[in-house]
């Protein structure tokens, strides 16, 4: 069963929130941004938020506003213990015990699959492709999601690098080897949660032959706004098939 409700996000944009329940699986909650006028493009942009917040975590609302202005619908779902399905204190305190479960990644991939299927049933949505944006926990759950699908045409990931002691380390390396879509990876050089070495090892494991990494000084949450704008341009270039920097002159021959 799917229950839909009209809502607004944190910057005042209209959304349609949903709860999927029944069928023997856990409830899934999230939100969809729908453009006033649909484009001819067939892409649904999916946002994965970080462990400290929910489906409306910045900068996702701002990015959604840009995408829907171009006629592209967007979807964000709450993490497994976050937002409308918060467990205990929510946030990172609730996330880390959940993350240690053997089936944590599989269950969240199933949550995403059910949500994408539900959104594609809406009359206003006509999509066959997916673009993905997810940093930190958004990457933690985005990697297995992308690896499980064949319809992801571009992704922005980052702020994550599983250490060898990570309970899902082997799963991530195996999943990264299945991901061959165009990929932008963001990292912070003084990230207090994930080391440079582990982040680079994950980046190297991605199978894509069209991948780039942007590294900036600062702690885990200090991603420069220019990188978020670049991520939007990167995804839009692959959604629309327009090369980035088209018409720019080469620096050197």
Secondary structure, DSSP 8 states (H G I E B T S, - for coil): -EEEEEEE-TTS-EEEEEEE--TTS--EEEEEE--SS--S--EEEEEE--TTS-TT-TTHHHHHHHHHHTT--EEEE--TTSGGG--TT-HHHHHHHHHTSTTHHHHHHHHHHHHHHHHHTSTT---SEEEEEEETHHHHHHHHHHHT-S-EEEEEEES----TTSTTHHHHHHHHTT--SEEEEEEETT-SSS-HHHHHHHHHH---SSEEEEEESS-TT---HHHHHHHHHHHHHHHHT--TTTT---S--
